[in-house]
Amino acid sequence: MEKRHNYVRKTAELATQFYINPATSQPNVSGLILAGSADFKTELSQSDMFDPRLQAKILNVVDVSYGGENGFSQAIELSAEILSNVKFIQEKRLIGKYFEEISQDTGKYVFGVDDTLKGLEMGAVETLIVWESLDMNRYQLKNSVTGEITIKHWNKEQEANHGNFRDSTTNAELEVLEKLPLLEWFANEYKRFGCALEFVTNKSQEGIPENGAKEPAPARTAPRSNLPNAQKTLLKI
């Protein structure tokens, strides 16, 4: 009994160490799922030694048949609906804040790839919101005559237009130096711009692009400063 008591205490202490931010004294997680094959998980969740700040974050307590990674995967599978609801709520809150900026016409928002990238380069972006199904590629192109390097962001229809791969003035061929999904580029580069990156789905009303575009624009919200000439209408890209 004493060994079990000590085990509960040690686990509770480690949970506080890992999941409570010492700077803010608040949980650094949105939720906790306790999983195991015996009663220890339930005992821990009900123990006075378990930090009440973390008890409030418990989303589910599940029985699993395995240990290690297999048990971890099973716990995720058994909690799929709950985890989905958590993401839905977070997404709803994020997009709600975004549309609040729009409704108040604060100017602290922008739509579309081009304006979003301008905002990033200016260091004006606090939160970058991107639709996770964004089907657009980032091209690095080189003019075969002048050697000039340009960056283009194209959807499937634009990629199918062979004229886009020629210089509009000289008709020189534009050599593809690099082609990368724009989603991947955002994921790789967002930290360089000092902003947070949030992906949203099309599974909620909030996550569906208002312009109905197949290739919806990434959106930039809550800038640190107003962008000059910020767009007030959605762009179809």
C-alpha positions, 0 to 999 in steps of 0.5 A: 500500500505504501509503495502504491501511495508513493507511486501515485505521489511521484506520478502526480509530482511529475505531472505537475513538473511537466504540465504546469508552466512555472512562469505562469503557474497554469497548465501548458496543455489543453487537456489530459487523457489518462490511460492504463490497463489497471485502476491506477489511472482512476486512482491518480485522477481522484487523488488529492496529490494530483494537482487540481489545476490538472484535474480540471484538464482531464478529458477522458480516462480510458482502459487500454490493453497494451503498454508502450506505443501501442497503448498510447495509440489505443488511447488516442483511438479511444479518445478520438471523438473527444480530441476532435471536439477539443480541436473543433472548440479551439478552431471555433474560438480562433476563427471567431476572434478573427471574424470579430476583427473583421466585424469591428473593421479594426484593420488588424487582418488580411486575406489572400496569399500575396497580402499575407506574405507582405504582412509576414515580411513586415513582421506584422503577423501575430497569428497565421491561420491556414486552411489545412487543405490549401492546395497551392505550390510555391515556385522558385523560377529562373528566367533563362535569359536574364537569370532573374529569380522570381517567386510565384504561388499557383493553384492547380489551374495556374500550374496547368497554364503553360504560359505562366512558365514564360516571361510575359515580356520576353517570352523567355522560358522560366526554369523551375528551381524549386517547387514546394507545397505552400503548406509545407513552406509555411510550416518550415518558415513561420517561426522566422517571421515571429508568428504563431501558425494555426491550421483550420479544417473545413469541418466546421462552419467557421473553418469553411472559406467564405469565398468558397474557393477550391484553393482558399487563401491563408489568412493573417489575423491579429497583427502587431500593427495595422497593415497599410491598405489592408484588404477588406474583402476575401480573395479567391486565389 
